[in-house]
Amino acid sequence: MHLIVALTPVALFACGGARDLPRPPQGGVPPEVHVGLLVHDPIPPVKSVRAYLGDAFRLQTAAGEVVLGPSAAVPAERLADAAGRVVSVLCDLRPPVPPGPHEPFPQGPDGRPLERPPVCEVHALEIPPTR
């Protein structure tokens, strides 16, 4: 059993053996570390609310659910390969993206576009060793 207490994201991933960690984005917000069960629920290639929301990869953590997004460092295929396992991810939280001017969107009860969830873009993924 691993005990994690008040470590910064960089220190936490350094303990786990991550190699090249991304630098914080220009806004100065440090990357986040999340640990939990990686769930992959593929989105069918049709227009739907799920396709609009883009939540194919989710991480179930003790604090709730985090929507994950692929990056150049961790492509969708790598996330799919780790599905069903407990993983540690280092990611940058991206704010929700509003629909484009010519993009169809599902509407909420108030007639406005449904808000997409924030997505944590994964830059490093580790699978802890099994006991």
Wavefront OBJ file of the C-alpha trace (Angstrom):
o trace
v 0.000 0.000 0.000
v 1.315 3.439 -0.900
v 0.788 6.460 1.317
v 0.729 9.841 -0.420
v 0.843 12.870 1.846
v 1.047 16.515 0.703
v 3.417 16.005 -2.196
v 3.470 18.427 -5.091
v 2.508 16.949 -8.472
v 6.121 16.980 -9.613
v 7.367 15.330 -6.394
v 4.606 12.736 -6.551
v 5.395 11.779 -10.114
v 9.128 11.821 -9.411
v 8.500 9.185 -6.738
v 6.555 7.136 -9.288
v 9.356 7.253 -11.836
v 7.906 9.601 -14.463
v 10.557 10.759 -16.869
v 9.984 14.080 -18.593
v 7.319 16.142 -16.903
v 5.657 18.972 -18.790
v 6.231 22.524 -17.678
v 3.258 24.444 -16.325
v 1.318 26.268 -19.043
v 2.020 29.955 -19.607
v -0.760 30.862 -17.161
v 1.463 29.434 -14.411
v -1.090 26.851 -13.260
v 0.776 23.705 -12.185
v -0.272 20.324 -13.573
v -2.635 18.233 -11.480
v -2.124 14.665 -10.292
v -5.113 12.337 -10.078
v -5.189 8.688 -9.031
v -8.135 6.439 -9.742
v -9.795 3.867 -11.958
v -9.553 4.713 -15.666
v -12.844 4.099 -17.472
v -13.077 4.064 -21.269
v -16.569 4.267 -22.700
v -16.099 4.622 -26.478
v -18.297 7.203 -28.160
v -20.228 5.927 -31.193
v -19.442 7.834 -34.414
v -22.849 9.532 -34.531
v -24.069 12.928 -33.408
v -25.175 12.558 -29.804
v -24.999 14.291 -26.450
v -22.098 11.984 -25.475
v -20.199 12.881 -28.657
v -20.776 16.582 -27.940
v -19.585 16.227 -24.330
v -16.497 14.224 -25.347
v -16.253 12.179 -22.164
v -14.931 8.876 -23.535
v -12.144 8.722 -20.905
v -12.994 9.285 -17.253
v -11.016 8.781 -14.076
v -13.026 7.712 -11.036
v -11.249 9.105 -7.974
v -12.083 9.316 -4.284
v -13.010 12.989 -4.853
v -15.262 12.359 -7.866
v -14.915 11.910 -11.596
v -12.420 13.679 -13.866
v -12.829 13.751 -17.668
v -9.478 12.964 -19.313
v -8.270 13.984 -22.741
v -5.385 12.637 -24.804
v -2.269 14.644 -25.688
v 0.777 14.211 -27.909
v 2.578 12.588 -24.950
v -0.312 10.246 -24.051
v -2.472 9.463 -27.102
v -5.999 8.035 -26.936
v -4.659 4.549 -27.708
v -2.465 4.612 -24.558
v -5.440 5.741 -22.449
v -7.590 2.944 -23.950
v -4.871 0.359 -23.178
v -4.902 1.396 -19.499
v -8.709 1.266 -19.170
v -10.003 -0.793 -16.279
v -6.852 -0.253 -14.211
v -5.941 2.051 -11.368
v -3.608 4.717 -12.764
v -1.882 7.958 -11.799
v -2.122 10.773 -14.314
v -0.407 14.133 -14.554
v -2.630 16.523 -16.478
v -3.500 20.146 -17.220
v -7.102 21.144 -16.630
v -8.605 22.811 -19.702
v -11.754 24.929 -19.347
v -14.947 23.880 -21.152
v -15.017 24.733 -24.850
v -18.187 26.484 -26.057
v -19.673 25.305 -29.353
v -18.440 26.970 -32.519
v -20.738 29.291 -34.491
v -21.643 26.584 -37.031
v -21.500 23.593 -34.677
v -24.791 21.905 -33.756
v -25.277 21.485 -30.020
v -27.718 19.909 -27.592
v -29.751 22.406 -25.593
v -30.391 22.581 -21.900
v -33.830 23.329 -20.425
v -33.140 27.064 -20.823
v -32.474 26.703 -24.577
v -28.762 27.471 -24.226
v -26.021 25.032 -25.287
v -25.207 22.304 -22.786
v -21.926 23.114 -21.086
v -19.131 20.679 -21.815
v -17.115 19.435 -18.842
v -13.591 20.687 -18.216
v -11.058 18.206 -19.597
v -7.775 17.249 -17.961
v -5.247 16.832 -20.813
v -3.002 13.905 -19.789
v 0.767 14.436 -20.143
v 1.969 11.428 -18.138
v 0.313 8.170 -17.172
v 1.642 5.600 -14.721
v 0.207 2.230 -13.775
v 1.267 1.418 -10.209
v 2.681 -2.085 -9.718
v 0.214 -4.686 -8.479
v 0.714 -6.220 -5.079
l 1 2 3 4 5 6 7 8 9 10 11 12 13 14 15 16 17 18 19 20 21 22 23 24 25 26 27 28 29 30 31 32 33 34 35 36 37 38 39 40 41 42 43 44 45 46 47 48 49 50 51 52 53 54 55 56 57 58 59 60 61 62 63 64 65 66 67 68 69 70 71 72 73 74 75 76 77 78 79 80 81 82 83 84 85 86 87 88 89 90 91 92 93 94 95 96 97 98 99 100 101 102 103 104 105 106 107 108 109 110 111 112 113 114 115 116 117 118 119 120 121 122 123 124 125 126 127 128 129 130 131
